[in-house]
């Protein structure tokens, strides 16, 4: 009877919000407003120690290269640093920037040629967690009620989005994620991100903290 109750409660678990811990919330608020993604993240003041790669990225999927360029330009104009200039790749066209608060953002499209102007519209926002063992962490989240929507061996997992959050959750190998972003894989201290849960709080095997969403 206890097991049935626990399973029922876990079945509704999903990502409800993404909160970035920043040293200066007001400055971060201005940046994310200018960048055009303020509707997707919450901000919280924190001076938690963190060095190097924080182990995650937030990725925007957009319609075409012109829109990638538009978001990269808006981010840089608001104070972001370019980690990877926007360019064509095997999979499409993308660029990577680091926000003034340290959060890394990737803006990408599967299209290699423009079919229209910059729309400044976002198709999807994905929170990619870089983890050491994708299969084990996938099972950890599945055991807590998150639904796997896509799984590619031990390299990539995407979970079904919750109705209360516009951000999707995915897992990727930490080393591969750092390489894709163009940063060294080493990093210590806080991830400086809190994930809001539709259920209770917990911490995953790689130290990413979840708390009950307000």
N, C-alpha and C positions, 0 to 999 in steps of 0.2 A: 504493500500500500504506500509506503514511504517512497519507494523507487518510482512508482507510477506518478506520484505528485511531483517529484523532482524532474522527471522527463517531461511532463506536461508544461512545467514552468520554463524549462530550458528551450522547449520547442519554439517559443516566441522570441528568442534572443536574436538581435540584429544590431548593426551599427546605427546609432541614433544621432550622433554628433561627433565633430572633430574639434578639439580645443588645442590651440597652440599656446605654449607657455613662452612668453616674451618678456624682455626686460622693460620695455616701454610700450604699454598697451595703446596709448594714444597715437604714438608715431606709427605703430603697426597698423592701427585702424586706418590711418590716412593712406598708408601704402596699399593695403588690400582693397580699399575703395578705389584708388587710382588704377590699380592692376585690374580690377573688375571681378574679383572673386570673393568679396566680403560676405556674400550670402552663403558661402560654403564652409566657413570656418568661424569658430569662436576664439576669443582671446582671453588669456589669464596672465596676470603679472607673476613672474617667477625669476629668481636669480639662481636657479639650480645649476650646478656645475655640469658642463658639457663640452667636450672637445672632439674635433674631427667629425667623421660621418655619424649622423644621428640615427642611421639605420632605416630611413623611410623617405619616400617622396610623394608629393601630391601631383598627379598628372591630369592635364586637361586634354580632352579629345575634341577637336574642332573640325570644321568642314573642309578647309583648304589651306595652302601655304600662306595666302594673304592674311588669313585670320591668325595663323601662328605668328607671323611677323608683327601683327597688330598687338597681340598680347605680350610678346617679348619686348616690343618697343615701349609699351605702357609700363611694364615692370621696370625696365632699365631707366626710363624717364622718372620713375618714382623712387629710384635708389637701389634697384637690384643689381647684382653682379652677374655677368654672363659666364657660365661654366662651359657651355657648348653653344657656339653660334648656330642659329637656325640654318639647316642644310638638308639636302636630300640624303636618303639612306636606302638600304634595301627594302625597308618596310614603309617608306613614305617620306615625310618631311617633318623635322622637329627641331626644337631648341631647348636648352636647359638654363635656368637662372637660379640664383640664390637670393632670397629676400634679405633685407637688412637684419631681420631677426634670426637668420640662419637657416630657415626652412628652404629646402630645395624643391623647385617646381619644374616639371617638364610639360611643354606644350607640343602636341603632336597631331598629325593628320595622316591618314593612309593614302591620301591623294598626293601625287608628285607634281601635278600641274594645277594652276588655278582655273576654275570655271566661273569665278565671280569675284567680287570685291571682298574686302575685310568685313565680316558681319559682326565681329565682336560677340558672337554667340557661342556658348559652350554646349557641346553634345553630351559629354560625360565628364565627371570628376572621379578619379580613382585614387584611393589611398593605397599605395604599395608598401607593404612592410617587408624589409629585408630580413630574412630569417636564416638560421643555420641549417635547419632540417625541415624542409617544406612538408614532407609527408607526415612527420610527427606533429607539426604545428597545425596542419590541416585537421588531423584527428582530434587534437586538443580543442579546436574551435567547433568541430562537428559534435563533440561530446557536450558542448555547452549550448547546443541548439542552433548554431549557424548552419545554413543550407549551402552546400557546395553547388555552384552553378556551372563551373568549368574547372577541369583539372588536367594538367599536362605533365604526367609522370611525377618526378620529384623536383620539377623546376618551377611550376607556376600553378597557382590555385586562385580562382575567383569565386567569391560568395554572392549569393542572391542578395540584392539590395533590400533594405527594409523600407517600409512605407514612410517612415518618419525622417529619413535622411536622404539628401540628394547625392551623397558620396558613396561610391561602391568600395568594398574592401577586397584586397587581393594580397597574395603572398608570393614572394620571389626570393631566390637565393641571394643572401646579403652580398656576397662577393660579385655576383653577376649584376646586381642592381647598382652597386658602386661603380663598376666598370661602365655600365650604360650611362650613368650620370657624369662620368668623367672626373670622379673624385677618388682619393685613396680609401681603401676599405676600413682602415683603422679608425676607431672612435671609442671614447669612454664617457662615463657619466650618464646623465639623464638623457632620454630621448627627446624631452621637451615637447611631448605631445600626450594628450589624454583622450581616450576614445570613450564616447558615451554609449552606454549599453541600455537596451530596453529591459534588461533583467538586472541582476546584481553586479557588483564590482568583482574584478579578479585581475591577475597579472599573468600574461602568457609566458611561455618558456624563454622568450628572448627579452623579457623585461618590459614589454609594452603594457601600460596600465589602462584598465577599463574601470569606469565607475558608473553607477546608475545615473542615467540622464535626468537632468532637472525638468 
